[in-house]
Amino acid sequence: MSLTLEEQEVHVSFGRLDNKAVIYTSDTRYMNKFNKLVASPDSEWKLEETAKLKNGEVVGCTYSCPINLISFRSKTLKRNLTDIQKAEKQKELMRGRIASKISRKSIERSIK
């Protein structure tokens, strides 16, 4: 039984004298993002703990990273793209998705 969207959350915690931030999330969007950060070469991100239900389903993860990797912005960036720029961005996203699928399939094959 997965968490509902209303139940999914993210908590970022660090003290003024700390050099490490601790992030807990049950939001699957952020779990995916943080898992990619953990897996990237030379990453300073670490997966500290995984919360699972009795059936093994992952419902939350705790990560850590240096505080200087956490940032806060003062406003949302609004990009005004032309139709040509939008089409090019869509092509870039599709190329990335295709490359990601190919990479995932080759990893799955190597595990088997």
C-alpha positions in Angstrom: 0.0 0.0 0.0 1.8 3.1 -1.2 1.5 6.5 0.5 -1.0 8.9 -0.9 0.1 12.1 -2.5 -1.1 14.0 0.6 1.1 11.7 2.8 4.3 12.2 0.8 6.7 14.7 2.3 10.2 16.0 2.5 12.1 17.2 5.6 15.5 18.9 5.5 17.3 19.3 8.7 20.6 20.8 9.8 21.9 23.0 12.6 23.9 26.1 12.4 27.1 24.3 13.5 26.5 21.2 11.5 28.4 20.5 8.3 26.0 17.8 7.1 22.3 18.1 6.1 19.9 15.2 6.7 17.0 14.9 4.3 14.1 12.5 4.8 11.6 12.0 2.1 8.6 9.8 1.3 7.9 11.7 -1.9 8.8 9.4 -4.8 9.9 12.3 -7.1 12.6 13.3 -4.6 13.6 9.7 -3.9 14.3 9.3 -7.6 16.2 12.6 -7.7 18.3 11.8 -4.6 19.0 8.2 -5.7 20.4 9.6 -8.9 22.6 12.0 -6.9 23.8 9.2 -4.7 24.6 7.0 -7.7 26.6 9.7 -9.6 30.4 9.4 -9.7 32.2 11.2 -6.9 28.9 12.2 -5.3 28.9 13.6 -1.8 25.3 12.4 -1.3 24.7 9.3 0.8 21.7 7.1 1.3 21.6 6.7 5.1 18.4 4.6 5.7 15.5 3.1 3.8 12.1 2.8 5.4 10.1 -0.3 4.2 6.7 -1.8 4.9 6.5 -5.5 6.1 6.0 -6.5 2.5 9.3 -4.8 1.5 7.8 -1.8 -0.2 10.0 1.3 0.2 8.0 4.2 1.7 10.8 6.6 2.6 14.5 7.3 2.5 16.9 9.3 4.6 19.8 10.9 2.8 22.7 13.1 3.8 25.0 15.6 2.0 27.2 18.6 2.9 25.2 21.6 3.8 26.8 23.7 1.0 24.9 21.4 -1.5 21.6 22.7 -0.1 20.4 26.0 -1.7 17.3 28.2 -1.4 16.1 30.6 -4.1 14.4 33.9 -3.8 12.1 33.4 -6.8 11.0 31.0 -9.5 12.9 31.4 -12.7 10.5 32.0 -15.7 11.9 31.2 -19.1 10.4 32.6 -22.2 11.2 30.2 -25.0 10.3 30.5 -28.7 8.5 27.6 -30.3 11.8 26.5 -31.9 13.6 26.5 -28.6 10.7 24.5 -27.0 10.9 22.0 -29.8 14.7 21.6 -29.3 14.2 21.2 -25.5 11.6 18.5 -26.2 14.1 16.7 -28.5 16.8 16.9 -25.8 14.4 15.4 -23.2 13.5 12.6 -25.5 17.1 11.8 -26.3 17.8 11.7 -22.5 14.9 9.5 -21.8 15.9 7.1 -24.5 19.5 7.0 -23.3 18.2 6.4 -19.7 16.0 3.5 -20.8 18.9 1.9 -22.7 21.2 2.4 -19.7 18.6 0.9 -17.3 18.1 -2.1 -19.6 21.8 -2.8 -19.8 22.1 -2.6 -16.0 19.2 -5.0 -15.6 20.8 -7.4 -18.0 24.1 -7.3 -16.2 22.4 -8.0 -12.9 20.7 -11.1 -14.2 
